[in-house]
Amino acid sequence: MNKVDPNMSADDWDEVNFPRPMENDFDRVVERAVSRRGFLGGVLAFGSGAAVMGTAMLKGTTAMAQQANRFAFTPIPIATDSTVHVPDGYSWQQLISWGDPLFSEAEGDFDHETGGSVEMSDKVFGENTDGMWLFTDGDRQIIAVNHEYTNREVNLPQAEAGTPRDADDVLKLQNL
């Protein structure tokens, strides 16, 4: 395990200590599905004769199909303007943000300058969510949200380099 550099963000530390492969299982599943759809789309576009015309035609069909849109929506371009972009015909809505109250006793403005109080830290929505799952229980639906890690400098802005000063700071990090 590498030593923690206090100037390194949690994301950077995670990448240094637990590098991700360039390709993962999900990438392979998508590529397999897209390749299959692309091949079938190409065969249909050129008629059933394309399927029996040999390898040269098959390679051409696959290349042409890869150029066509592989999904049921028009892809959106890369954007770096700090907002959410979705394809035409889709919409998005923010459900909750860091510091939003989860319980009535936590209502009021969350103080992002201090990272909130330790007493309320387990009653507000946390940060660094990197996954969700929707569960159905009878006629109710429950969203479970994973909070991967904390940004110590953000959650403990009064602490030097985000280093916890006491047990309350540690509890606050655990709760957020």
C-alpha positions as CSV (number, residue, x, y, z in Angstrom):
1,M,0.0,0.0,0.0
2,N,1.3,3.4,-0.9
3,K,1.9,6.1,1.6
4,V,-0.9,8.7,1.8
5,D,0.1,12.1,0.3
6,P,-1.9,14.8,2.1
7,N,-2.1,16.8,-1.1
8,M,-3.6,13.9,-3.1
9,S,-7.3,13.8,-3.6
10,A,-9.2,10.6,-2.5
11,D,-9.8,9.8,-6.2
12,D,-6.1,10.1,-7.1
13,W,-5.1,8.0,-4.0
14,D,-7.7,5.4,-5.0
15,E,-6.3,5.2,-8.6
16,V,-2.7,4.9,-7.3
17,N,-3.4,2.2,-4.8
18,F,-6.2,0.3,-6.7
19,P,-5.7,1.0,-10.4
20,R,-8.6,0.0,-12.6
21,P,-8.1,-2.1,-15.8
22,M,-8.6,-0.2,-19.1
23,E,-11.5,-2.7,-19.8
24,N,-13.9,-4.3,-17.4
25,D,-16.7,-6.9,-17.6
26,F,-19.3,-4.3,-18.4
27,D,-17.3,-3.0,-21.3
28,R,-17.1,-6.6,-22.7
29,V,-20.8,-7.1,-22.3
30,V,-21.6,-3.9,-24.1
31,E,-19.2,-4.6,-26.9
32,R,-20.5,-8.1,-27.4
33,A,-24.1,-6.8,-27.5
34,V,-23.2,-3.9,-29.8
35,S,-21.2,-6.2,-32.1
36,R,-24.1,-8.6,-32.4
37,R,-26.6,-5.8,-33.1
38,G,-24.2,-4.2,-35.5
39,F,-23.8,-7.5,-37.4
40,L,-27.5,-8.2,-37.5
41,G,-28.3,-4.6,-38.5
42,G,-25.8,-4.8,-41.3
43,V,-27.1,-8.1,-42.5
44,L,-30.7,-6.8,-42.6
45,A,-29.6,-3.6,-44.3
46,F,-27.9,-5.5,-47.2
47,G,-30.5,-8.3,-47.4
48,S,-30.1,-11.9,-46.6
49,G,-27.6,-12.3,-49.5
50,A,-25.0,-10.5,-47.4
51,A,-24.9,-13.4,-45.0
52,V,-23.8,-15.9,-47.6
53,M,-21.5,-13.7,-49.7
54,G,-18.4,-14.6,-47.8
55,T,-15.9,-13.1,-45.4
56,A,-15.1,-10.0,-47.4
57,M,-18.7,-8.8,-47.5
58,L,-19.1,-9.7,-43.8
59,K,-16.1,-7.5,-42.8
60,G,-17.6,-4.6,-44.9
61,T,-21.0,-5.1,-43.2
62,T,-19.5,-5.0,-39.7
63,A,-17.4,-1.9,-40.5
64,M,-20.5,-0.1,-41.9
65,A,-22.7,-1.2,-38.9
66,Q,-20.1,0.1,-36.5
67,Q,-20.4,3.6,-38.1
68,A,-24.2,3.5,-37.6
69,N,-25.7,4.5,-34.3
70,R,-25.7,1.5,-31.9
71,F,-28.2,2.8,-29.4
72,A,-31.9,3.9,-29.5
73,F,-30.9,7.6,-28.9
74,T,-28.6,10.1,-30.5
75,P,-25.3,10.2,-28.5
76,I,-24.5,13.6,-26.9
77,P,-21.1,15.2,-27.3
78,I,-18.6,15.5,-24.4
79,A,-19.2,18.5,-22.2
80,T,-17.3,20.0,-19.4
81,D,-19.7,22.7,-18.3
82,S,-20.5,21.1,-14.9
83,T,-24.1,20.2,-15.7
84,V,-26.0,17.1,-16.7
85,H,-26.6,16.5,-20.4
86,V,-29.0,13.9,-21.8
87,P,-30.1,13.0,-25.3
88,D,-33.1,14.6,-27.0
89,G,-36.3,13.2,-25.7
90,Y,-34.8,12.4,-22.2
91,S,-34.9,14.5,-19.1
92,W,-33.2,14.5,-15.7
93,Q,-34.1,15.6,-12.2
94,Q,-31.9,16.0,-9.2
95,L,-33.3,13.9,-6.3
96,I,-31.0,14.9,-3.5
97,S,-27.7,16.6,-2.8
98,W,-25.0,16.5,-0.2
99,G,-26.3,17.9,3.1
100,D,-30.0,17.7,2.2
101,P,-32.0,16.6,5.3
102,L,-33.1,13.0,5.5
103,F,-35.0,13.5,8.7
104,S,-37.2,16.4,10.0
105,E,-34.8,17.2,12.9
106,A,-32.1,17.9,10.3
107,E,-34.1,20.5,8.3
108,G,-32.5,23.8,7.7
109,D,-29.6,24.9,5.7
110,F,-26.6,22.5,5.8
111,D,-23.4,24.5,6.3
112,H,-21.0,23.5,3.5
113,E,-18.4,25.9,5.0
114,T,-18.1,23.7,8.1
115,G,-19.3,20.4,6.7
116,G,-22.2,20.4,9.1
117,S,-22.3,19.4,12.8
118,V,-21.4,15.9,14.0
119,E,-24.8,15.7,15.7
120,M,-26.6,16.1,12.3
121,S,-24.0,14.3,10.2
122,D,-26.0,11.0,10.2
123,K,-29.3,12.8,9.4
124,V,-28.3,14.4,6.1
125,F,-27.5,12.9,2.7
126,G,-23.8,12.1,2.4
127,E,-21.3,12.7,-0.5
128,N,-19.3,10.8,-3.0
129,T,-22.0,8.5,-4.1
130,D,-20.8,6.0,-6.7
131,G,-23.6,3.5,-6.9
132,M,-27.3,2.9,-6.2
133,W,-29.7,0.1,-6.3
134,L,-33.5,0.1,-6.3
135,F,-35.2,-2.5,-4.1
136,T,-38.9,-3.4,-4.2
137,D,-40.6,-4.4,-0.9
138,G,-44.2,-5.1,-1.5
139,D,-45.7,-1.8,-2.9
140,R,-42.7,0.3,-1.8
141,Q,-39.5,1.1,-3.5
142,I,-36.3,1.7,-1.6
143,I,-33.2,3.3,-3.1
144,A,-29.9,2.2,-1.4
145,V,-27.0,4.6,-2.0
146,N,-23.3,3.8,-1.6
147,H,-21.0,6.5,-0.3
148,E,-17.6,5.3,-1.3
149,Y,-15.3,7.5,0.7
150,T,-15.1,11.0,2.2
151,N,-13.2,14.1,1.1
152,R,-11.6,14.9,4.4
153,E,-10.7,18.5,3.3
154,V,-14.3,19.2,2.4
155,N,-15.9,17.4,5.4
156,L,-13.4,18.8,7.9
157,P,-12.5,22.2,6.5
158,Q,-11.3,23.5,9.9
159,A,-8.9,20.6,10.4
160,E,-5.4,20.9,8.9
161,A,-5.2,18.9,5.7
162,G,-8.5,17.3,6.6
163,T,-6.8,15.3,9.4
164,P,-9.4,14.3,12.1
165,R,-8.7,16.2,15.4
166,D,-10.8,14.0,17.7
167,A,-13.4,11.2,17.9
168,D,-16.2,13.6,16.8
169,D,-14.3,14.4,13.5
170,V,-13.9,10.6,12.9
171,L,-17.6,10.0,13.6
172,K,-18.5,12.9,11.2
173,L,-16.5,11.3,8.4
174,Q,-18.1,7.9,9.1
175,N,-21.6,9.4,8.9
176,L,-21.1,11.5,5.8
